[in-house]
């Protein structure tokens, strides 16, 4: 027989995209939920992100897909170039939509966060409210979480507390945790550039890349990644100048965009990833989600996409609030559905990073020759390589296994 329903609320630790998506997914399943975010506000860390077809389907389930599609900027083609400007490959974005039913859309991270927050009941998100797991609970006892309001009991806890997740360390103390990828990244948004970019996509150099992505409201997301020791920073603390030093002689329009960037808005972050899969994404009444469960390098643009998938799958696995208070079976199903898929994507992102990391001139020439040859293949052949990621379909309630 199912156990007695539990009237205790759910608690989400972390108010990033994954945590907010989880809160919205739980709310839409009829679960009372509170989000505790350590930061004083929900100002997003980051600048822009890509929403692939798999993520758009998950956002549709959450009721915010249409809003984000309306904000996204489409470009007729994206591609891959050398720093000289020579094209290695180009893809028709309409072909992506025809193949997968949705394009890959670029949006500002702030817009995703705003869409998720606005869809939640007022008061759901508590900022300046650090929370820490005290006890994961079990089938017979609630989880307990320490918050600024005291120790709270919860029917379930979603830990979306990021790559340095204290919750993950509490649940799996012997896991090695994240490993440094060898890359550091820079990100910024340029407002109203004098010349909107005609060339969109990525530029791959030797041990480095840069990307140019148009956003709504005449903004352009510019990013870079390069091999560097962990913790290294610009000698004078000016990361804007460091971007210009590294990328200022690469092909147009990158130098002009960088010169027009606001130095105070350039973010630099090292890239760490959970290249060692966890044994599970849950323990007791606690489920890990997003970077806390499967932090990945950004080279496939799937970090936020997989966090939103997590949220939808987790909520679908749960029984209706009036049916049972024990989430054990649901969490087992959640881990079974998510761990293999995200492990493959983490490994795939790592593999792409290894290609970017090629530094020798002969190695880069060989890599670029292979990429150029692949770029001459029909769109259908190239797009089929993304199919395992992009063709994912959201599960229905009670059936968390999605293709």
C-alpha positions in Angstrom: 0.0 0.0 0.0 1.2 3.6 -0.7 2.4 5.5 2.4 0.3 8.3 3.9 0.6 11.5 1.9 3.0 14.1 3.4 1.9 17.7 3.7 5.4 19.0 4.2 6.6 21.2 1.4 9.4 20.5 -1.0 12.6 22.6 -0.7 14.9 23.5 -3.6 18.4 24.6 -2.7 19.7 27.0 -5.4 17.9 29.6 -7.5 19.7 29.2 -10.8 18.0 27.9 -14.0 18.0 24.3 -12.8 16.6 25.1 -9.4 13.9 27.5 -10.7 12.9 24.9 -13.4 12.6 22.3 -10.7 10.5 24.5 -8.6 8.2 25.3 -11.5 7.9 21.6 -12.5 7.0 20.6 -8.9 4.5 23.5 -8.6 2.8 22.3 -11.8 2.6 18.8 -10.3 0.7 20.3 -7.3 3.7 20.2 -4.9 4.1 23.1 -2.5 7.7 24.3 -3.0 10.1 26.9 -1.7 13.4 27.9 -3.3 16.3 29.0 -1.1 18.9 31.1 -3.0 22.1 32.2 -1.2 22.6 35.3 -3.4 21.0 38.6 -2.5 19.2 38.7 -5.8 18.7 36.5 -8.9 21.0 38.5 -11.1 22.3 35.8 -13.4 25.9 34.7 -13.6 26.6 34.5 -17.3 25.5 36.4 -20.4 23.8 34.2 -23.0 23.0 30.6 -23.6 21.7 28.3 -26.3 18.3 26.6 -26.0 18.5 23.5 -28.2 15.3 21.6 -29.3 15.5 19.2 -26.4 15.5 22.1 -23.9 12.7 23.9 -25.7 10.5 20.9 -25.4 11.1 20.8 -21.7 10.4 24.5 -21.4 7.1 23.9 -23.2 6.2 21.4 -20.5 6.9 24.1 -17.9 4.7 26.6 -19.8 7.4 29.1 -20.7 8.6 27.8 -24.1 6.5 30.2 -26.1 7.7 33.3 -24.1 11.3 32.4 -24.7 10.8 31.6 -28.4 9.4 35.1 -28.8 12.5 36.6 -27.3 15.0 34.6 -29.2 16.9 35.8 -32.2 17.2 33.6 -35.3 20.0 33.9 -37.8 19.9 32.3 -41.3 23.2 30.4 -40.9 25.8 29.7 -38.3 29.2 28.2 -38.8 32.8 27.5 -37.7 35.8 29.5 -38.9 39.5 29.7 -38.4 41.0 32.9 -36.8 41.9 34.0 -40.4 38.2 34.0 -41.2 38.2 31.0 -43.5 35.0 29.0 -43.1 35.3 25.4 -42.1 31.6 24.6 -41.9 28.3 26.3 -42.1 24.8 25.1 -41.2 21.4 26.4 -42.3 19.5 27.1 -39.1 16.2 26.4 -40.9 17.6 22.9 -41.6 17.9 22.4 -37.9 14.2 23.3 -37.4 13.1 21.0 -40.2 15.1 18.1 -38.8 14.3 18.4 -35.1 11.0 20.4 -35.1 12.7 23.4 -33.3 15.8 25.5 -33.9 18.7 26.2 -31.5 17.7 29.6 -30.1 20.0 32.1 -28.4 18.7 34.0 -25.4 20.0 36.0 -22.5 20.3 34.0 -19.3 18.4 36.7 -17.5 15.4 36.2 -19.8 15.2 32.5 -18.9 15.4 33.2 -15.2 12.7 35.9 -15.5 10.4 33.6 -17.4 10.7 30.9 -14.7 10.3 33.2 -11.8 7.3 34.9 -13.3 5.6 31.5 -13.7 6.0 30.7 -10.0 3.6 31.8 -7.3 4.8 35.0 -5.5 7.0 34.3 -2.5 8.3 30.9 -3.8 11.8 32.2 -4.3 13.7 33.4 -1.2 16.9 35.3 -1.9 19.7 36.0 0.6 18.6 32.7 2.1 21.5 30.1 2.2 20.2 26.6 2.9 22.2 23.5 3.8 21.1 19.9 4.0 21.1 18.6 7.6 19.7 15.1 7.1 18.6 13.5 3.7 15.8 11.6 5.4 14.5 8.2 4.2 11.2 6.4 3.4 10.1 6.8 7.0 11.5 10.3 8.0 11.5 13.7 6.3 14.6 15.4 5.0 15.8 18.3 7.2 17.3 21.5 5.8 18.9 24.4 7.8 17.7 27.7 6.6 17.8 31.3 8.0 14.3 30.6 9.4 15.6 27.6 11.3 15.7 23.8 10.6 12.8 22.9 8.2 11.4 19.4 7.4 10.7 18.6 3.8 8.9 15.9 1.9 11.7 16.1 -0.7 14.7 18.2 -1.4 16.1 19.2 -4.8 19.7 20.2 -4.6 20.5 22.5 -7.5 23.4 24.2 -5.6 25.9 24.1 -8.5 29.2 22.6 -9.4 30.6 23.0 -5.8 27.5 21.5 -4.4 27.8 21.0 -0.6 24.8 18.7 -0.9 26.5 16.4 -3.3 29.5 16.3 -1.0 27.2 15.4 1.9 25.5 12.6 0.0 28.6 11.2 -1.7 31.6 12.1 0.4 33.9 9.7 -1.4 33.2 11.0 -4.9 36.3 12.9 -6.3 34.2 15.9 -7.3 34.8 18.2 -10.2 38.0 18.2 -12.2 39.6 21.1 -14.0 39.0 21.0 -17.7 42.1 23.0 -18.6 40.0 25.8 -20.0 39.1 29.2 -18.7 36.3 31.3 -20.3 35.3 34.9 -20.8 31.7 36.1 -21.5 30.2 39.4 -22.1 27.2 41.1 -23.9 27.8 44.0 -26.2 24.8 46.4 -26.4 23.9 48.0 -29.8 27.1 47.3 -31.7 27.8 49.8 -34.5 27.8 47.1 -37.1 25.6 44.0 -36.3 27.5 40.9 -37.0 27.0 39.2 -40.4 29.1 36.2 -39.4 27.7 34.2 -36.5 29.1 31.1 -34.8 32.4 30.0 -33.5 36.0 30.6 -34.4 38.5 27.9 -33.5 42.2 28.6 -33.0 45.0 26.6 -31.4 43.9 25.8 -27.9 41.3 28.5 -27.9 37.9 29.5 -29.4 35.6 32.5 -29.5 31.9 32.7 -30.3 29.5 35.4 -31.6 25.8 35.0 -30.9 23.1 37.7 -31.6 20.6 38.3 -28.9 17.3 40.2 -28.7 17.2 44.0 -28.3 20.3 44.6 -30.6 22.7 42.8 -28.2 25.4 40.4 -29.1 26.8 37.7 -26.8 30.5 37.2 -27.2 32.5 34.5 -25.5 35.9 32.9 -25.5 37.6 29.9 -24.1 41.3 29.1 -23.9 43.7 26.7 -22.2 45.1 28.3 -19.0 46.2 27.1 -15.6 43.4 27.0 -13.0 42.9 30.2 -11.1 45.0 32.3 -13.4 43.8 35.9 -14.0 44.8 38.8 -16.1 48.0 40.3 -14.8 46.5 43.8 -14.3 43.0 42.4 -13.4 41.6 43.7 -16.6 39.8 40.7 -18.3 38.5 42.9 -21.1 42.1 43.8 -22.0 42.9 40.1 -21.8 40.2 39.2 -24.3 41.5 41.9 -26.6 45.0 40.6 -26.2 44.0 37.0 -27.0 41.4 37.7 -29.7 42.0 41.2 -31.0 43.7 40.0 -34.2 41.2 37.3 -35.0 38.8 37.7 -37.9 36.1 40.3 -38.1 33.7 41.1 -36.5 35.2 39.8 -33.3 37.8 42.6 -32.6 35.3 45.3 -33.2 32.7 43.7 -30.9 35.3 43.3 -28.2 36.5 46.9 -28.5 32.8 47.9 -28.0 32.3 45.8 -24.9 31.9 47.3 -21.4 35.0 46.2 -19.4 32.9 46.0 -16.2 30.7 43.3 -17.8 33.3 40.9 -18.8 33.1 37.7 -16.7 35.9 35.1 -16.4 35.4 31.6 -15.0 37.4 28.5 -15.1 35.7 25.4 -16.4 35.3 22.5 -14.1 33.3 19.3 -14.9 32.1 16.2 -13.2 33.9 13.8 -15.5 33.5 11.0 -13.0 29.8 10.1 -13.0 28.1 9.9 -9.6 26.7 6.5 -8.5 23.2 8.0 -8.4 21.5 11.3 -8.5 19.7 10.8 -5.2 19.9 9.6 -1.7 17.1 9.5 0.8 14.6 12.2 0.0 17.2 14.3 -1.8 17.7 14.6 -5.6 20.7 16.3 -7.2 20.0 18.4 -10.3 21.9 20.3 -12.9 25.6 21.1 -12.3 25.3 19.5 -8.8 24.7 16.2 -10.6 26.5 16.4 -13.9 28.5 19.6 -14.4 29.9 19.6 -18.0 32.2 21.7 -20.1 30.3 24.2 -22.3 31.5 22.9 -25.7 28.1 21.4 -26.6 26.0 24.1 -25.1 24.0 21.6 -23.1 24.6 22.6 -19.4 21.4 24.6 -18.9 19.5 22.4 -21.3 20.2 19.3 -19.3 19.2 21.0 -16.0 15.8 21.8 -17.5 15.4 18.2 -18.7 16.3 17.1 -15.2 13.5 19.2 -13.7 10.9 17.9 -16.0 11.9 14.2 -15.6 12.1 14.5 -11.8 8.6 16.0 -11.5 7.1 13.5 -13.9 8.6 10.6 -11.8 6.9 11.8 -8.6 3.5 10.4 -7.6 0.7 12.9 -7.2 0.8 14.6 -3.9 -2.3 12.8 -2.6 -0.9 9.4 -3.4 2.3 8.9 -1.5 4.8 10.6 0.7 7.8 8.3 -0.1 9.7 9.5 -3.2 12.2 6.6 -3.2 10.8 4.8 -6.2 10.5 8.1 -8.1 14.1 9.0 -7.3 15.3 5.6 -8.4 13.5 6.2 -11.7 14.9 9.7 -12.0 18.5 8.4 -11.6 17.9 5.6 -14.0 16.6 8.0 -16.7 19.1 10.8 -16.2 22.4 9.3 -15.2 23.2 7.5 -18.5 22.0 10.3 -20.7 23.9 13.1 -18.9 27.0 10.9 -18.6 27.1 10.6 -22.4 26.7 14.3 -22.8 29.4 15.1 -20.3 31.8 12.7 -22.1 30.8 14.3 -25.5 31.5 17.8 -24.3 34.9 16.6 -22.9 35.7 15.1 -26.3 34.9 18.4 -28.1 37.1 20.2 -25.6 40.0 17.9 -26.6 39.6 19.0 -30.2 39.6 22.7 -29.2 42.7 22.0 -27.0 44.9 21.1 -29.9 47.8 23.6 -29.8 50.4 22.4 -32.3 50.3 23.9 -35.8 50.3 20.5 -37.5 47.6 19.2 -35.2 45.4 22.2 -35.7 45.8 21.9 -39.5 44.8 18.2 -39.4 41.8 19.0 -37.1 40.6 21.8 -39.3 41.0 19.7 -42.4 38.8 17.0 -40.9 36.2 19.6 -39.8 36.2 21.2 -43.3 35.7 17.8 -44.9 32.8 17.1 -42.5 31.4 20.5 -43.3 30.9 19.5 -46.9 28.6 16.7 -46.0 24.9 17.1 -46.4 23.1 18.9 -43.6 21.1 15.7 -42.8 24.3 13.8 -42.2 25.7 16.4 -39.9 22.4 16.9 -38.0 22.1 13.2 -37.4 25.1 13.4 -35.2 23.2 15.7 -32.8 20.1 13.5 -32.9 20.8 11.6 -29.7 20.8 14.9 -27.8 18.3 16.9 -29.7 15.5 14.3 -30.2 14.9 13.8 -26.5 11.1 13.9 -25.7 9.7 14.9 -22.3 8.1 12.1 -20.3 4.6 12.0 -19.1 3.6 12.1 -15.4 4.5 8.8 -13.7 6.7 7.7 -16.6 10.1 9.4 -16.3 11.9 7.5 -19.0 12.3 9.7 -22.0 14.0 8.9 -25.3 
